[in-house]
């Protein structure tokens, strides 16, 4: 079935991808999980760190050894880091790529003044995720074979973003953090699920969509 490289978002949450990884392994995929200093460095540094991982795995997974294609799954900031890292490596033997809740056009939630605790926890990458940041303006197109999964369920009062959203209401559907409109890229397959940003990776439905896209290049719910 090939190999799948998975990259987390702004925060590393243990077991966050357990449902997705279990589903992929049951389907016969070999999986690798990439950890990087997401909330301690600018987004460009995360791109370099993810790229270094790709370079380090290239000899064993280049696709020239008969091991099958290499697929990718990136969540939130991790999806953007993969998008940039793969574009800088056009000779990398990439298969398909699923972006989960990717803020491709930024996070409207970050447009206003953020609480100090949010800045301290989120780190330098928060500035790069603001709408129209230099990092986002310079993002390369995603590679062929990319699909996007977005969520449209707002966060509950237990999530910090709920309190920020009270004073910065979005203009359309969102997952509590990222607006659905921000996830879209023209001509890239897109499907929306009723999940929040914090819970989307725990969803069996999302795990099934990831597996289906990596296997066939299409989302069942999208026809």
C-alpha positions in Angstrom: 0.0 0.0 0.0 3.0 2.4 0.5 4.0 4.6 3.3 2.3 7.6 5.0 4.1 10.4 6.7 2.0 12.3 9.2 2.7 15.8 10.5 0.9 17.4 13.5 -0.2 21.0 13.9 0.8 24.0 16.0 0.7 21.8 19.2 1.8 18.3 19.5 -1.0 16.4 21.3 -0.1 12.8 22.2 -2.4 10.2 20.6 -4.2 12.9 18.5 -3.6 10.9 15.4 -4.3 7.5 17.0 -7.5 6.9 15.1 -6.1 8.0 11.8 -2.9 6.0 12.2 -4.8 2.8 13.3 -7.1 3.0 10.3 -4.1 3.4 7.9 -2.2 0.6 9.4 -5.2 -1.7 9.2 -5.4 -0.9 5.5 -1.8 -2.0 5.1 0.0 1.4 5.1 3.3 1.8 6.8 3.2 5.0 8.9 5.7 7.6 10.2 4.9 10.5 12.6 6.9 13.7 12.4 7.4 15.8 15.5 8.8 19.3 15.2 9.1 22.5 17.4 5.9 23.9 16.0 5.0 26.4 18.8 8.6 27.5 19.6 9.7 28.8 16.2 8.4 30.7 13.1 6.6 28.7 10.4 9.6 28.9 8.1 11.7 27.1 10.6 9.1 24.4 10.9 9.2 24.0 7.1 12.9 23.5 7.3 12.5 21.0 10.1 9.9 19.0 8.2 12.0 19.2 5.1 15.0 17.8 6.9 12.9 14.8 8.0 11.9 14.2 4.3 15.6 14.5 3.3 16.5 12.0 6.0 13.9 9.4 4.8 14.5 9.9 1.1 17.0 7.0 0.6 14.7 4.4 2.2 11.5 5.7 0.8 12.3 7.2 -2.6 10.0 4.9 -4.4 12.8 3.6 -6.5 13.3 0.6 -4.2 9.9 -0.9 -5.0 8.5 0.1 -1.6 5.4 1.8 -3.1 4.4 5.5 -3.1 4.9 7.9 -0.2 1.8 9.7 0.9 1.3 12.6 3.4 -1.2 13.7 6.0 -0.8 17.2 7.5 -2.9 18.8 10.1 -3.3 22.6 10.4 0.2 24.2 10.5 1.7 20.8 9.7 -0.2 20.8 6.4 1.3 24.1 5.4 4.8 23.0 6.4 4.4 19.9 4.2 3.0 22.0 1.4 6.1 24.2 1.4 8.6 21.4 2.1 7.3 19.2 -0.8 7.3 22.1 -3.2 11.1 22.6 -2.5 11.7 18.9 -3.3 10.0 18.4 -6.8 12.0 15.2 -7.2 10.7 13.6 -4.0 8.6 10.6 -4.8 5.3 11.8 -3.4 2.0 10.1 -3.7 -1.2 11.7 -2.4 -1.5 14.4 0.2 -4.4 15.0 2.6 -4.5 18.4 4.4 -6.7 18.4 7.5 -8.1 21.8 8.6 -5.3 23.7 6.9 -5.4 27.6 7.3 -4.3 28.0 3.6 -5.4 31.7 3.7 -4.8 32.4 7.3 -6.8 32.4 10.5 -9.3 35.2 11.0 -9.3 34.5 14.7 -5.8 36.0 14.8 -6.7 39.3 13.2 -7.3 41.1 16.5 -5.3 41.6 19.7 -4.6 38.2 21.3 -4.4 37.5 25.0 -0.8 37.3 26.3 -1.3 33.7 27.3 -2.2 32.8 23.7 0.9 34.5 22.3 3.1 32.8 24.9 1.6 29.3 24.1 1.3 29.7 20.4 4.8 31.2 19.8 6.2 33.0 16.8 4.2 30.9 14.3 1.0 32.7 15.2 2.1 35.8 13.3 2.7 33.7 10.3 -0.8 32.3 10.4 -2.4 35.8 10.4 -4.3 36.5 7.2 -2.1 38.0 4.5 1.2 37.2 6.4 4.3 37.0 4.3 4.5 33.3 5.0 1.1 32.7 3.6 1.5 35.0 0.6 4.6 33.0 -0.4 3.0 29.5 0.0 3.6 27.4 -3.1 0.7 25.5 -4.7 0.1 22.1 -3.2 1.3 19.1 -5.2 -0.9 17.2 -7.5 -3.0 14.6 -5.7 -3.9 16.8 -2.8 -7.2 16.7 -1.0 -8.6 18.9 1.8 -10.7 18.0 4.8 -12.3 21.0 6.8 -14.5 21.2 9.9 -17.5 23.4 10.4 -18.3 22.8 14.1 -17.5 25.7 16.4 -15.5 25.1 19.6 -17.3 24.7 22.9 -16.8 27.0 25.9 -14.1 24.6 27.1 -11.8 25.6 24.3 -9.8 28.8 24.5 -10.8 29.9 20.9 -14.4 30.1 22.0 -13.7 33.0 24.2 -11.6 34.8 21.5 -14.4 34.3 19.0 -16.8 36.1 21.2 -15.2 39.4 20.3 -14.1 38.4 16.8 -17.1 36.7 15.2 -16.3 35.0 11.8 -18.3 35.8 8.7 -18.9 32.2 7.7 -18.7 28.5 8.9 -15.6 27.6 10.9 -14.2 24.9 13.1 -13.6 27.1 16.1 -10.2 28.1 14.8 -10.0 28.0 11.0 -12.7 29.3 8.7 -13.9 26.8 6.1 -13.3 29.4 3.3 -9.7 29.7 4.4 -9.1 26.0 3.9 -10.2 26.0 0.2 -7.8 26.0 -2.7 -9.2 26.3 -6.3 -9.4 23.0 -8.1 -8.3 20.9 -5.1 -10.9 18.3 -3.9 -12.5 19.5 -0.6 -14.9 17.9 1.9 -16.4 19.4 5.1 -17.2 17.4 8.2 -19.1 18.5 11.3 -16.0 18.5 13.6 -14.2 21.2 15.5 -10.5 22.0 15.0 -9.6 20.4 18.2 -11.5 17.2 17.6 -11.2 16.6 13.8 -8.3 14.3 14.0 -10.0 12.0 16.5 -12.9 11.4 14.2 -13.4 7.9 12.7 -15.2 9.6 9.8 -12.1 11.7 9.1 -9.9 8.6 9.4 -12.0 6.9 6.8 -11.9 10.0 4.5 -8.1 10.1 4.8 -7.8 6.4 4.0 -10.2 6.6 1.0 -8.4 9.6 -0.5 -4.9 8.0 -0.1 -6.2 4.9 -1.7 -8.2 6.4 -4.6 -7.5 10.1 -4.9 -11.1 11.1 -4.1 -13.4 11.6 -1.1 -16.5 9.4 -1.0 -18.7 12.1 0.4 -17.7 14.4 -2.5 -18.8 11.9 -5.1 
